Amino acid sequence: MISLYRFGHEGNEVSCEGIAQWAGVSVGMVIKSANRAMEAVFSRHDTAIRWVSEEEKEETKSWVDLDFA
């Protein structure tokens, strides 16, 4: 939750000190949790993160309503 909170906010809300106080942990724990979350994401980079193919883009366009009027 600490990492998700940090990644989901910006500006003054995302200071390590503020998050530490919100979560009731140390500033070091806030930093460590974010680092470990990113390590987990990066460790799956080659298998889970990739660019979308043109075919996938077209398939998605078929069900997304682009009428903003």
CHARMM-style PDB file with segment names, atoms N, HN, CA, C and O in Angstrom:
ATOM      1  N   MET     1       0.813  -1.187   0.000  1.00  0.00      PROA
ATOM      2  CA  MET     1       0.000   0.000   0.000  1.00  0.00      PROA
ATOM      3  C   MET     1       0.863   1.259   0.000  1.00  0.00      PROA
ATOM      4  O   MET     1       0.502   2.267  -0.608  1.00  0.00      PROA
ATOM      5  N   ILE     2       1.983   1.197   0.672  1.00  0.00      PROA
ATOM      6  HN  ILE     2       2.277   0.378   1.166  1.00  0.00      PROA
ATOM      7  CA  ILE     2       2.858   2.364   0.733  1.00  0.00      PROA
ATOM      8  C   ILE     2       3.327   2.743  -0.667  1.00  0.00      PROA
ATOM      9  O   ILE     2       3.272   3.913  -1.047  1.00  0.00      PROA
ATOM     10  N   SER     3       3.786   1.760  -1.431  1.00  0.00      PROA
ATOM     11  HN  SER     3       3.831   0.810  -1.123  1.00  0.00      PROA
ATOM     12  CA  SER     3       4.268   2.039  -2.787  1.00  0.00      PROA
ATOM     13  C   SER     3       3.137   2.502  -3.682  1.00  0.00      PROA
ATOM     14  O   SER     3       3.307   3.456  -4.441  1.00  0.00      PROA
ATOM     15  N   LEU     4       1.995   1.855  -3.612  1.00  0.00      PROA
ATOM     16  HN  LEU     4       1.857   1.080  -2.995  1.00  0.00      PROA
ATOM     17  CA  LEU     4       0.858   2.257  -4.437  1.00  0.00      PROA
ATOM     18  C   LEU     4       0.422   3.679  -4.102  1.00  0.00      PROA
ATOM     19  O   LEU     4       0.107   4.461  -4.999  1.00  0.00      PROA
ATOM     20  N   TYR     5       0.405   4.011  -2.827  1.00  0.00      PROA
ATOM     21  HN  TYR     5       0.661   3.376  -2.099  1.00  0.00      PROA
ATOM     22  CA  TYR     5       0.057   5.370  -2.414  1.00  0.00      PROA
ATOM     23  C   TYR     5       1.056   6.364  -3.001  1.00  0.00      PROA
ATOM     24  O   TYR     5       0.675   7.411  -3.525  1.00  0.00      PROA
ATOM     25  N   ARG     6       2.333   6.019  -2.904  1.00  0.00      PROA
ATOM     26  HN  ARG     6       2.642   5.169  -2.478  1.00  0.00      PROA
ATOM     27  CA  ARG     6       3.373   6.919  -3.401  1.00  0.00      PROA
ATOM     28  C   ARG     6       3.285   7.081  -4.912  1.00  0.00      PROA
ATOM     29  O   ARG     6       3.407   8.196  -5.419  1.00  0.00      PROA
ATOM     30  N   PHE     7       3.074   5.983  -5.640  1.00  0.00      PROA
ATOM     31  HN  PHE     7       2.974   5.078  -5.228  1.00  0.00      PROA
ATOM     32  CA  PHE     7       3.015   6.049  -7.098  1.00  0.00      PROA
ATOM     33  C   PHE     7       1.743   6.740  -7.578  1.00  0.00      PROA
ATOM     34  O   PHE     7       1.713   7.277  -8.685  1.00  0.00      PROA
ATOM     35  N   GLY     8       0.706   6.732  -6.771  1.00  0.00      PROA
ATOM     36  HN  GLY     8       0.730   6.296  -5.872  1.00  0.00      PROA
ATOM     37  CA  GLY     8      -0.571   7.281  -7.188  1.00  0.00      PROA
ATOM     38  C   GLY     8      -0.798   8.736  -6.828  1.00  0.00      PROA
ATOM     39  O   GLY     8      -1.870   9.275  -7.105  1.00  0.00      PROA
ATOM     40  N   HSD     9       0.179   9.383  -6.220  1.00  0.00      PROA
ATOM     41  HN  HSD     9       1.050   8.945  -5.996  1.00  0.00      PROA
ATOM     42  CA  HSD     9       0.025  10.779  -5.827  1.00  0.00      PROA
ATOM     43  C   HSD     9       1.169  11.607  -6.380  1.00  0.00      PROA
ATOM     44  O   HSD     9       2.181  11.067  -6.827  1.00  0.00      PROA
ATOM     45  N   GLU    10       1.005  12.902  -6.347  1.00  0.00      PROA
ATOM     46  HN  GLU    10       0.183  13.341  -5.984  1.00  0.00      PROA
ATOM     47  CA  GLU    10       2.060  13.796  -6.823  1.00  0.00      PROA
ATOM     48  C   GLU    10       2.104  15.047  -5.964  1.00  0.00      PROA
ATOM     49  O   GLU    10       1.219  15.282  -5.141  1.00  0.00      PROA
ATOM     50  N   GLY    11       3.123  15.833  -6.159  1.00  0.00      PROA
ATOM     51  HN  GLY    11       3.842  15.642  -6.827  1.00  0.00      PROA
ATOM     52  CA  GLY    11       3.256  17.085  -5.417  1.00  0.00      PROA
ATOM     53  C   GLY    11       3.623  16.865  -3.962  1.00  0.00      PROA
ATOM     54  O   GLY    11       4.363  15.940  -3.629  1.00  0.00      PROA
ATOM     55  N   ASN    12       3.096  17.729  -3.093  1.00  0.00      PROA
ATOM     56  HN  ASN    12       2.495  18.480  -3.363  1.00  0.00      PROA
ATOM     57  CA  ASN    12       3.431  17.675  -1.675  1.00  0.00      PROA
ATOM     58  C   ASN    12       2.953  16.396  -1.002  1.00  0.00      PROA
ATOM     59  O   ASN    12       3.524  15.971   0.003  1.00  0.00      PROA
ATOM     60  N   GLU    13       1.906  15.778  -1.550  1.00  0.00      PROA
ATOM     61  HN  GLU    13       1.442  16.122  -2.366  1.00  0.00      PROA
ATOM     62  CA  GLU    13       1.370  14.557  -0.940  1.00  0.00      PROA
ATOM     63  C   GLU    13       2.345  13.390  -0.991  1.00  0.00      PROA
ATOM     64  O   GLU    13       2.209  12.441  -0.219  1.00  0.00      PROA
ATOM     65  N   VAL    14       3.323  13.444  -1.886  1.00  0.00      PROA
ATOM     66  HN  VAL    14       3.433  14.214  -2.514  1.00  0.00      PROA
ATOM     67  CA  VAL    14       4.174  12.288  -2.118  1.00  0.00      PROA
ATOM     68  C   VAL    14       5.522  12.359  -1.393  1.00  0.00      PROA
ATOM     69  O   VAL    14       6.410  11.551  -1.664  1.00  0.00      PROA
ATOM     70  N   SER    15       5.679  13.307  -0.487  1.00  0.00      PROA
ATOM     71  HN  SER    15       4.958  13.963  -0.267  1.00  0.00      PROA
ATOM     72  CA  SER    15       6.943  13.373   0.248  1.00  0.00      PROA
ATOM     73  C   SER    15       7.095  12.113   1.099  1.00  0.00      PROA
ATOM     74  O   SER    15       6.125  11.589   1.647  1.00  0.00      PROA
ATOM     75  N   CYS    16       8.325  11.648   1.193  1.00  0.00      PROA
ATOM     76  HN  CYS    16       9.113  12.074   0.748  1.00  0.00      PROA
ATOM     77  CA  CYS    16       8.587  10.436   1.978  1.00  0.00      PROA
ATOM     78  C   CYS    16       8.176  10.633   3.431  1.00  0.00      PROA
ATOM     79  O   CYS    16       7.662   9.716   4.073  1.00  0.00      PROA
ATOM     80  N   GLU    17       8.406  11.832   3.939  1.00  0.00      PROA
ATOM     81  HN  GLU    17       8.823  12.576   3.418  1.00  0.00      PROA
ATOM     82  CA  GLU    17       8.044  12.110   5.324  1.00  0.00      PROA
ATOM     83  C   GLU    17       6.527  12.056   5.518  1.00  0.00      PROA
ATOM     84  O   GLU    17       6.044  11.497   6.503  1.00  0.00      PROA
ATOM     85  N   GLY    18       5.780  12.634   4.582  1.00  0.00      PROA
ATOM     86  HN  GLY    18       6.172  13.087   3.782  1.00  0.00      PROA
ATOM     87  CA  GLY    18       4.323  12.617   4.673  1.00  0.00      PROA
ATOM     88  C   GLY    18       3.746  11.220   4.572  1.00  0.00      PROA
ATOM     89  O   GLY    18       2.819  10.865   5.301  1.00  0.00      PROA
ATOM     90  N   ILE    19       4.297  10.429   3.666  1.00  0.00      PROA
ATOM     91  HN  ILE    19       5.050  10.716   3.074  1.00  0.00      PROA
ATOM     92  CA  ILE    19       3.819   9.052   3.509  1.00  0.00      PROA
ATOM     93  C   ILE    19       4.175   8.224   4.735  1.00  0.00      PROA
ATOM     94  O   ILE    19       3.379   7.401   5.186  1.00  0.00      PROA
ATOM     95  N   ALA    20       5.369   8.440   5.275  1.00  0.00      PROA
ATOM     96  HN  ALA    20       6.016   9.108   4.910  1.00  0.00      PROA
ATOM     97  CA  ALA    20       5.785   7.712   6.475  1.00  0.00      PROA
ATOM     98  C   ALA    20       4.832   8.008   7.628  1.00  0.00      PROA
ATOM     99  O   ALA    20       4.447   7.109   8.375  1.00  0.00      PROA
ATOM    100  N   GLN    21       4.462   9.260   7.763  1.00  0.00      PROA
ATOM    101  HN  GLN    21       4.775   9.991   7.156  1.00  0.00      PROA
ATOM    102  CA  GLN    21       3.535   9.628   8.834  1.00  0.00      PROA
ATOM    103  C   GLN    21       2.160   9.006   8.577  1.00  0.00      PROA
ATOM    104  O   GLN    21       1.535   8.488   9.502  1.00  0.00      PROA
ATOM    105  N   TRP    22       1.686   9.054   7.328  1.00  0.00      PROA
ATOM    106  HN  TRP    22       2.194   9.475   6.577  1.00  0.00      PROA
ATOM    107  CA  TRP    22       0.392   8.468   6.962  1.00  0.00      PROA
ATOM    108  C   TRP    22       0.358   6.970   7.255  1.00  0.00      PROA
ATOM    109  O   TRP    22      -0.635   6.452   7.766  1.00  0.00      PROA
ATOM    110  N   ALA    23       1.466   6.269   6.923  1.00  0.00      PROA
ATOM    111  HN  ALA    23       2.273   6.690   6.508  1.00  0.00      PROA
ATOM    112  CA  ALA    23       1.501   4.816   7.069  1.00  0.00      PROA
ATOM    113  C   ALA    23       1.977   4.364   8.445  1.00  0.00      PROA
ATOM    114  O   ALA    23       1.836   3.192   8.792  1.00  0.00      PROA
ATOM    115  N   GLY    24       2.532   5.267   9.222  1.00  0.00      PROA
ATOM    116  HN  GLY    24       2.647   6.220   8.940  1.00  0.00      PROA
ATOM    117  CA  GLY    24       3.038   4.895  10.547  1.00  0.00      PROA
ATOM    118  C   GLY    24       4.325   4.093  10.484  1.00  0.00      PROA
ATOM    119  O   GLY    24       4.553   3.202  11.303  1.00  0.00      PROA
ATOM    120  N   VAL    25       5.172   4.416   9.500  1.00  0.00      PROA
ATOM    121  HN  VAL    25       4.987   5.139   8.835  1.00  0.00      PROA
ATOM    122  CA  VAL    25       6.454   3.722   9.339  1.00  0.00      PROA
ATOM    123  C   VAL    25       7.562   4.761   9.215  1.00  0.00      PROA
ATOM    124  O   VAL    25       7.301   5.964   9.232  1.00  0.00      PROA
ATOM    125  N   SER    26       8.794   4.291   9.092  1.00  0.00      PROA
ATOM    126  HN  SER    26       9.006   3.314   9.078  1.00  0.00      PROA
ATOM    127  CA  SER    26       9.921   5.210   8.938  1.00  0.00      PROA
ATOM    128  C   SER    26      10.050   5.664   7.483  1.00  0.00      PROA
ATOM    129  O   SER    26       9.496   5.046   6.574  1.00  0.00      PROA
ATOM    130  N   VAL    27      10.785   6.743   7.286  1.00  0.00      PROA
ATOM    131  HN  VAL    27      11.235   7.245   8.025  1.00  0.00      PROA
ATOM    132  CA  VAL    27      11.056   7.241   5.938  1.00  0.00      PROA
ATOM    133  C   VAL    27      11.824   6.185   5.142  1.00  0.00      PROA
ATOM    134  O   VAL    27      11.575   5.997   3.951  1.00  0.00      PROA
ATOM    135  N   GLY    28      12.743   5.508   5.795  1.00  0.00      PROA
ATOM    136  HN  GLY    28      12.945   5.661   6.763  1.00  0.00      PROA
ATOM    137  CA  GLY    28      13.513   4.444   5.136  1.00  0.00      PROA
ATOM    138  C   GLY    28      12.622   3.338   4.602  1.00  0.00      PROA
ATOM    139  O   GLY    28      12.873   2.796   3.525  1.00  0.00      PROA
ATOM    140  N   MET    29      11.586   3.005   5.349  1.00  0.00      PROA
ATOM    141  HN  MET    29      11.382   3.445   6.223  1.00  0.00      PROA
ATOM    142  CA  MET    29      10.645   1.974   4.904  1.00  0.00      PROA
ATOM    143  C   MET    29       9.890   2.411   3.655  1.00  0.00      PROA
ATOM    144  O   MET    29       9.627   1.598   2.770  1.00  0.00      PROA
ATOM    145  N   VAL    30       9.542   3.688   3.583  1.00  0.00      PROA
ATOM    146  HN  VAL    30       9.756   4.349   4.302  1.00  0.00      PROA
ATOM    147  CA  VAL    30       8.856   4.224   2.403  1.00  0.00      PROA
ATOM    148  C   VAL    30       9.765   4.082   1.184  1.00  0.00      PROA
ATOM    149  O   VAL    30       9.325   3.626   0.129  1.00  0.00      PROA
ATOM    150  N   ILE    31      11.006   4.463   1.324  1.00  0.00      PROA
ATOM    151  HN  ILE    31      11.364   4.833   2.181  1.00  0.00      PROA
ATOM    152  CA  ILE    31      11.961   4.381   0.221  1.00  0.00      PROA
ATOM    153  C   ILE    31      12.197   2.930  -0.179  1.00  0.00      PROA
ATOM    154  O   ILE    31      12.201   2.600  -1.365  1.00  0.00      PROA
ATOM    155  N   LYS    32      12.394   2.061   0.817  1.00  0.00      PROA
ATOM    156  HN  LYS    32      12.391   2.329   1.780  1.00  0.00      PROA
ATOM    157  CA  LYS    32      12.638   0.644   0.541  1.00  0.00      PROA
ATOM    158  C   LYS    32      11.452  -0.014  -0.162  1.00  0.00      PROA
ATOM    159  O   LYS    32      11.639  -0.804  -1.087  1.00  0.00      PROA
ATOM    160  N   SER    33      10.254   0.304   0.265  1.00  0.00      PROA
ATOM    161  HN  SER    33      10.101   0.946   1.016  1.00  0.00      PROA
ATOM    162  CA  SER    33       9.084  -0.333  -0.335  1.00  0.00      PROA
ATOM    163  C   SER    33       8.925   0.075  -1.792  1.00  0.00      PROA
ATOM    164  O   SER    33       8.563  -0.749  -2.632  1.00  0.00      PROA
ATOM    165  N   ALA    34       9.194   1.349  -2.099  1.00  0.00      PROA
ATOM    166  HN  ALA    34       9.488   2.018  -1.417  1.00  0.00      PROA
ATOM    167  CA  ALA    34       9.116   1.808  -3.492  1.00  0.00      PROA
ATOM    168  C   ALA    34      10.204   1.142  -4.332  1.00  0.00      PROA
ATOM    169  O   ALA    34       9.946   0.711  -5.455  1.00  0.00      PROA
ATOM    170  N   ASN    35      11.404   1.059  -3.796  1.00  0.00      PROA
ATOM    171  HN  ASN    35      11.614   1.409  -2.883  1.00  0.00      PROA
ATOM    172  CA  ASN    35      12.495   0.404  -4.523  1.00  0.00      PROA
ATOM    173  C   ASN    35      12.182  -1.056  -4.800  1.00  0.00      PROA
ATOM    174  O   ASN    35      12.409  -1.540  -5.909  1.00  0.00      PROA
ATOM    175  N   ARG    36      11.667  -1.758  -3.811  1.00  0.00      PROA
ATOM    176  HN  ARG    36      11.482  -1.365  -2.910  1.00  0.00      PROA
ATOM    177  CA  ARG    36      11.350  -3.176  -3.998  1.00  0.00      PROA
ATOM    178  C   ARG    36      10.196  -3.386  -4.969  1.00  0.00      PROA
ATOM    179  O   ARG    36      10.187  -4.352  -5.732  1.00  0.00      PROA
ATOM    180  N   ALA    37       9.229  -2.483  -4.939  1.00  0.00      PROA
ATOM    181  HN  ALA    37       9.236  -1.698  -4.320  1.00  0.00      PROA
ATOM    182  CA  ALA    37       8.123  -2.584  -5.896  1.00  0.00      PROA
ATOM    183  C   ALA    37       8.644  -2.406  -7.317  1.00  0.00      PROA
ATOM    184  O   ALA    37       8.236  -3.138  -8.219  1.00  0.00      PROA
ATOM    185  N   MET    38       9.536  -1.451  -7.527  1.00  0.00      PROA
ATOM    186  HN  MET    38       9.868  -0.857  -6.795  1.00  0.00      PROA
ATOM    187  CA  MET    38      10.095  -1.239  -8.860  1.00  0.00      PROA
ATOM    188  C   MET    38      10.998  -2.392  -9.279  1.00  0.00      PROA
ATOM    189  O   MET    38      11.023  -2.753 -10.455  1.00  0.00      PROA
ATOM    190  N   GLU    39      11.735  -2.973  -8.349  1.00  0.00      PROA
ATOM    191  HN  GLU    39      11.715  -2.680  -7.393  1.00  0.00      PROA
ATOM    192  CA  GLU    39      12.547  -4.155  -8.664  1.00  0.00      PROA
ATOM    193  C   GLU    39      11.658  -5.291  -9.147  1.00  0.00      PROA
ATOM    194  O   GLU    39      12.011  -6.006 -10.084  1.00  0.00      PROA
ATOM    195  N   ALA    40      10.508  -5.458  -8.510  1.00  0.00      PROA
ATOM    196  HN  ALA    40      10.220  -4.877  -7.749  1.00  0.00      PROA
ATOM    197  CA  ALA    40       9.574  -6.509  -8.914  1.00  0.00      PROA
ATOM    198  C   ALA    40       9.044  -6.255 -10.322  1.00  0.00      PROA
ATOM    199  O   ALA    40       8.942  -7.181 -11.126  1.00  0.00      PROA
ATOM    200  N   VAL    41       8.711  -5.016 -10.617  1.00  0.00      PROA
ATOM    201  HN  VAL    41       8.793  -4.263  -9.963  1.00  0.00      PROA
ATOM    202  CA  VAL    41       8.222  -4.672 -11.959  1.00  0.00      PROA
ATOM    203  C   VAL    41       9.326  -4.896 -12.990  1.00  0.00      PROA
ATOM    204  O   VAL    41       9.088  -5.515 -14.027  1.00  0.00      PROA
ATOM    205  N   PHE    42      10.515  -4.402 -12.714  1.00  0.00      PROA
ATOM    206  HN  PHE    42      10.708  -3.899 -11.872  1.00  0.00      PROA
ATOM    207  CA  PHE    42      11.617  -4.544 -13.662  1.00  0.00      PROA
ATOM    208  C   PHE    42      12.029  -6.000 -13.871  1.00  0.00      PROA
ATOM    209  O   PHE    42      12.483  -6.361 -14.956  1.00  0.00      PROA
ATOM    210  N   SER    43      11.878  -6.830 -12.854  1.00  0.00      PROA
ATOM    211  HN  SER    43      11.509  -6.537 -11.972  1.00  0.00      PROA
ATOM    212  CA  SER    43      12.264  -8.239 -12.998  1.00  0.00      PROA
ATOM    213  C   SER    43      11.355  -8.964 -13.983  1.00  0.00      PROA
ATOM    214  O   SER    43      11.743  -9.992 -14.539  1.00  0.00      PROA
ATOM    215  N   ARG    44      10.150  -8.444 -14.206  1.00  0.00      PROA
ATOM    216  HN  ARG    44       9.834  -7.609 -13.754  1.00  0.00      PROA
ATOM    217  CA  ARG    44       9.205  -9.045 -15.148  1.00  0.00      PROA
ATOM    218  C   ARG    44       9.186  -8.314 -16.486  1.00  0.00      PROA
ATOM    219  O   ARG    44       8.360  -8.616 -17.347  1.00  0.00      PROA
ATOM    220  N   HSD    45      10.080  -7.366 -16.660  1.00  0.00      PROA
ATOM    221  HN  HSD    45      10.751  -7.121 -15.960  1.00  0.00      PROA
ATOM    222  CA  HSD    45      10.057  -6.497 -17.834  1.00  0.00      PROA
ATOM    223  C   HSD    45       9.991  -7.262 -19.151  1.00  0.00      PROA
ATOM    224  O   HSD    45       9.137  -6.969 -19.989  1.00  0.00      PROA
ATOM    225  N   ASP    46      10.861  -8.222 -19.346  1.00  0.00      PROA
ATOM    226  HN  ASP    46      11.554  -8.461 -18.666  1.00  0.00      PROA
ATOM    227  CA  ASP    46      10.934  -8.908 -20.637  1.00  0.00      PROA
ATOM    228  C   ASP    46       9.749  -9.819 -20.911  1.00  0.00      PROA
ATOM    229  O   ASP    46       9.489 -10.154 -22.066  1.00  0.00      PROA
ATOM    230  N   THR    47       9.024 -10.227 -19.877  1.00  0.00      PROA
ATOM    231  HN  THR    47       9.234  -9.954 -18.938  1.00  0.00      PROA
ATOM    232  CA  THR    47       7.895 -11.127 -20.093  1.00  0.00      PROA
ATOM    233  C   THR    47       6.545 -10.445 -19.958  1.00  0.00      PROA
ATOM    234  O   THR    47       5.558 -10.928 -20.513  1.00  0.00      PROA
ATOM    235  N   ALA    48       6.477  -9.347 -19.241  1.00  0.00      PROA
ATOM    236  HN  ALA    48       7.279  -8.955 -18.790  1.00  0.00      PROA
ATOM    237  CA  ALA    48       5.171  -8.746 -18.953  1.00  0.00      PROA
ATOM    238  C   ALA    48       4.977  -7.359 -19.560  1.00  0.00      PROA
ATOM    239  O   ALA    48       3.844  -6.890 -19.666  1.00  0.00      PROA
ATOM    240  N   ILE    49       6.046  -6.706 -19.955  1.00  0.00      PROA
ATOM    241  HN  ILE    49       6.966  -7.088 -19.870  1.00  0.00      PROA
ATOM    242  CA  ILE    49       5.932  -5.344 -20.468  1.00  0.00      PROA
ATOM    243  C   ILE    49       6.398  -5.339 -21.921  1.00  0.00      PROA
ATOM    244  O   ILE    49       7.514  -5.751 -22.235  1.00  0.00      PROA
ATOM    245  N   ARG    50       5.518  -4.865 -22.798  1.00  0.00      PROA
ATOM    246  HN  ARG    50       4.611  -4.531 -22.544  1.00  0.00      PROA
ATOM    247  CA  ARG    50       5.877  -4.803 -24.211  1.00  0.00      PROA
ATOM    248  C   ARG    50       5.014  -3.767 -24.905  1.00  0.00      PROA
ATOM    249  O   ARG    50       3.989  -3.347 -24.368  1.00  0.00      PROA
ATOM    250  N   TRP    51       5.421  -3.352 -26.092  1.00  0.00      PROA
ATOM    251  HN  TRP    51       6.254  -3.693 -26.529  1.00  0.00      PROA
ATOM    252  CA  TRP    51       4.630  -2.439 -26.899  1.00  0.00      PROA
ATOM    253  C   TRP    51       3.445  -3.191 -27.481  1.00  0.00      PROA
ATOM    254  O   TRP    51       3.523  -4.395 -27.729  1.00  0.00      PROA
ATOM    255  N   VAL    52       2.372  -2.490 -27.694  1.00  0.00      PROA
ATOM    256  HN  VAL    52       2.309  -1.513 -27.493  1.00  0.00      PROA
ATOM    257  CA  VAL    52       1.171  -3.085 -28.265  1.00  0.00      PROA
ATOM    258  C   VAL    52       1.353  -3.191 -29.778  1.00  0.00      PROA
ATOM    259  O   VAL    52       1.895  -2.280 -30.404  1.00  0.00      PROA
ATOM    260  N   SER    53       0.904  -4.296 -30.362  1.00  0.00      PROA
ATOM    261  HN  SER    53       0.464  -5.035 -29.852  1.00  0.00      PROA
ATOM    262  CA  SER    53       1.008  -4.459 -31.814  1.00  0.00      PROA
ATOM    263  C   SER    53      -0.068  -3.629 -32.509  1.00  0.00      PROA
ATOM    264  O   SER    53      -1.041  -3.211 -31.881  1.00  0.00      PROA
ATOM    265  N   GLU    54       0.111  -3.398 -33.791  1.00  0.00      PROA
ATOM    266  HN  GLU    54       0.902  -3.738 -34.300  1.00  0.00      PROA
ATOM    267  CA  GLU    54      -0.883  -2.655 -34.569  1.00  0.00      PROA
ATOM    268  C   GLU    54      -2.225  -3.383 -34.549  1.00  0.00      PROA
ATOM    269  O   GLU    54      -3.278  -2.749 -34.486  1.00  0.00      PROA
ATOM    270  N   GLU    55      -2.185  -4.692 -34.601  1.00  0.00      PROA
ATOM    271  HN  GLU    55      -1.330  -5.207 -34.651  1.00  0.00      PROA
ATOM    272  CA  GLU    55      -3.412  -5.494 -34.561  1.00  0.00      PROA
ATOM    273  C   GLU    55      -4.158  -5.295 -33.241  1.00  0.00      PROA
ATOM    274  O   GLU    55      -5.381  -5.155 -33.230  1.00  0.00      PROA
ATOM    275  N   GLU    56      -3.421  -5.282 -32.134  1.00  0.00      PROA
ATOM    276  HN  GLU    56      -2.428  -5.396 -32.143  1.00  0.00      PROA
ATOM    277  CA  GLU    56      -4.031  -5.060 -30.825  1.00  0.00      PROA
ATOM    278  C   GLU    56      -4.612  -3.653 -30.713  1.00  0.00      PROA
ATOM    279  O   GLU    56      -5.660  -3.460 -30.096  1.00  0.00      PROA
ATOM    280  N   LYS    57      -3.939  -2.678 -31.303  1.00  0.00      PROA
ATOM    281  HN  LYS    57      -3.088  -2.835 -31.804  1.00  0.00      PROA
ATOM    282  CA  LYS    57      -4.457  -1.308 -31.294  1.00  0.00      PROA
ATOM    283  C   LYS    57      -5.796  -1.244 -32.020  1.00  0.00      PROA
ATOM    284  O   LYS    57      -6.754  -0.648 -31.529  1.00  0.00      PROA
ATOM    285  N   GLU    58      -5.848  -1.862 -33.192  1.00  0.00      PROA
ATOM    286  HN  GLU    58      -5.069  -2.346 -33.591  1.00  0.00      PROA
ATOM    287  CA  GLU    58      -7.083  -1.843 -33.974  1.00  0.00      PROA
ATOM    288  C   GLU    58      -8.207  -2.576 -33.252  1.00  0.00      PROA
ATOM    289  O   GLU    58      -9.355  -2.131 -33.274  1.00  0.00      PROA
ATOM    290  N   GLU    59      -7.882  -3.694 -32.613  1.00  0.00      PROA
ATOM    291  HN  GLU    59      -6.949  -4.055 -32.596  1.00  0.00      PROA
ATOM    292  CA  GLU    59      -8.887  -4.453 -31.857  1.00  0.00      PROA
ATOM    293  C   GLU    59      -9.448  -3.615 -30.715  1.00  0.00      PROA
ATOM    294  O   GLU    59     -10.653  -3.627 -30.463  1.00  0.00      PROA
ATOM    295  N   THR    60      -8.580  -2.891 -30.028  1.00  0.00      PROA
ATOM    296  HN  THR    60      -7.601  -2.881 -30.232  1.00  0.00      PROA
ATOM    297  CA  THR    60      -9.016  -2.046 -28.923  1.00  0.00      PROA
ATOM    298  C   THR    60      -9.891  -0.906 -29.421  1.00  0.00      PROA
ATOM    299  O   THR    60     -10.896  -0.569 -28.796  1.00  0.00      PROA
ATOM    300  N   LYS    61      -9.508  -0.315 -30.547  1.00  0.00      PROA
ATOM    301  HN  LYS    61      -8.691  -0.588 -31.054  1.00  0.00      PROA
ATOM    302  CA  LYS    61     -10.303   0.778 -31.112  1.00  0.00      PROA
ATOM    303  C   LYS    61     -11.723   0.337 -31.418  1.00  0.00      PROA
ATOM    304  O   LYS    61     -12.648   1.148 -31.373  1.00  0.00      PROA
ATOM    305  N   SER    62     -11.904  -0.947 -31.731  1.00  0.00      PROA
ATOM    306  HN  SER    62     -11.153  -1.606 -31.768  1.00  0.00      PROA
ATOM    307  CA  SER    62     -13.224  -1.432 -32.110  1.00  0.00      PROA
ATOM    308  C   SER    62     -14.209  -1.409 -30.937  1.00  0.00      PROA
ATOM    309  O   SER    62     -15.415  -1.319 -31.170  1.00  0.00      PROA
ATOM    310  N   TRP    63     -13.753  -1.485 -29.711  1.00  0.00      PROA
ATOM    311  HN  TRP    63     -12.774  -1.558 -29.521  1.00  0.00      PROA
ATOM    312  CA  TRP    63     -14.676  -1.483 -28.577  1.00  0.00      PROA
ATOM    313  C   TRP    63     -14.603  -0.227 -27.717  1.00  0.00      PROA
ATOM    314  O   TRP    63     -15.371  -0.088 -26.766  1.00  0.00      PROA
ATOM    315  N   VAL    64     -13.688   0.693 -28.039  1.00  0.00      PROA
ATOM    316  HN  VAL    64     -13.064   0.581 -28.812  1.00  0.00      PROA
ATOM    317  CA  VAL    64     -13.580   1.940 -27.286  1.00  0.00      PROA
ATOM    318  C   VAL    64     -14.426   2.997 -27.991  1.00  0.00      PROA
ATOM    319  O   VAL    64     -14.284   3.214 -29.194  1.00  0.00      PROA
ATOM    320  N   ASP    65     -15.294   3.645 -27.245  1.00  0.00      PROA
ATOM    321  HN  ASP    65     -15.409   3.469 -26.267  1.00  0.00      PROA
ATOM    322  CA  ASP    65     -16.159   4.695 -27.778  1.00  0.00      PROA
ATOM    323  C   ASP    65     -15.362   5.992 -27.842  1.00  0.00      PROA
ATOM    324  O   ASP    65     -14.997   6.552 -26.809  1.00  0.00      PROA
ATOM    325  N   LEU    66     -15.093   6.468 -29.056  1.00  0.00      PROA
ATOM    326  HN  LEU    66     -15.390   6.013 -29.895  1.00  0.00      PROA
ATOM    327  CA  LEU    66     -14.304   7.688 -29.229  1.00  0.00      PROA
ATOM    328  C   LEU    66     -15.188   8.911 -29.439  1.00  0.00      PROA
ATOM    329  O   LEU    66     -14.681   9.973 -29.802  1.00  0.00      PROA
ATOM    330  N   ASP    67     -16.474   8.794 -29.225  1.00  0.00      PROA
ATOM    331  HN  ASP    67     -16.886   7.932 -28.930  1.00  0.00      PROA
ATOM    332  CA  ASP    67     -17.400   9.911 -29.399  1.00  0.00      PROA
ATOM    333  C   ASP    67     -17.470  10.700 -28.094  1.00  0.00      PROA
ATOM    334  O   ASP    67     -18.157  10.297 -27.155  1.00  0.00      PROA
ATOM    335  N   PHE    68     -16.759  11.820 -28.040  1.00  0.00      PROA
ATOM    336  HN  PHE    68     -16.201  12.147 -28.803  1.00  0.00      PROA
ATOM    337  CA  PHE    68     -16.685  12.630 -26.819  1.00  0.00      PROA
ATOM    338  C   PHE    68     -17.725  13.728 -26.786  1.00  0.00      PROA
ATOM    339  O   PHE    68     -17.755  14.515 -25.840  1.00  0.00      PROA
ATOM    340  N   ALA    69     -18.568  13.804 -27.780  1.00  0.00      PROA
ATOM    341  HN  ALA    69     -18.544  13.165 -28.549  1.00  0.00      PROA
ATOM    342  CA  ALA    69     -19.555  14.888 -27.861  1.00  0.00      PROA
ATOM    343  C   ALA    69     -20.669  14.750 -26.870  1.00  0.00      PROA
ATOM    344  OT1 ALA    69     -21.567  15.591 -26.828  1.00  0.00      PROA
TER     345      ALA     69
END
